[in-house]
């Protein structure tokens, strides 16, 4: 029975952990398109620039 547990720990658990990590990577990937990301970044920079010009960026 000891050999079965070692086989489980040496083979099965690393495979399960690898599959879980791969699943998490795909789960956390951005779901937005490149254009959506670009537009959001551009809007964020414009808002930051506007705050800088108004002098309220330190708030």
N, C-alpha and C positions, 0 to 999 in steps of 0.2 A: 504494500500500500504506500510505502514511503516513496517508491519510484514514481508512482502515479502523481503524487503531490508535487514532486520536483518537476515532472514533465509539465504539469499545469502551470507552475510558477515560471518555468523557463521558456515555455512556448506560448501558451494560451494568454497569459496576462500581458506580456509585451505586445502581442498582436491586438488585444482588446484596447490597450492604452494607445497604440498607434492609430487605430481606427477612430477612437474618441478624439484624439488631437486633430486628425484630418477633418472630422466632422465639425469641430469647433472652428477651424480655419475657414472652412467654406461657409459656416454660419455667420461669421463675423465680417465676411467680405462686404464691400459696399454694394448696395442695391441700386444706387443712382447711376445714371448714365454720365459719360464724360461731360456732356453739355450741361447737365444739371449741376454737377460739381463745379464746373467752370463759372457758371452763372452765380452760384452761391458764394464762391470765393470773391468774384468781382464785386458783388453787392456788399460783402463784408469789408473789403478794402475801401469801398466808397464811403461806407458808414464810418469807418475809422478815420478816414481823411477828413470827413465833414466834422467829426468831433475834434480833431486836431486843429482845424481852422477856427472853430468856435472857442477853443481853449477849454473844453470840458473833457478832454481825454484823461485827465488825472483823477477823475472822480471814481 
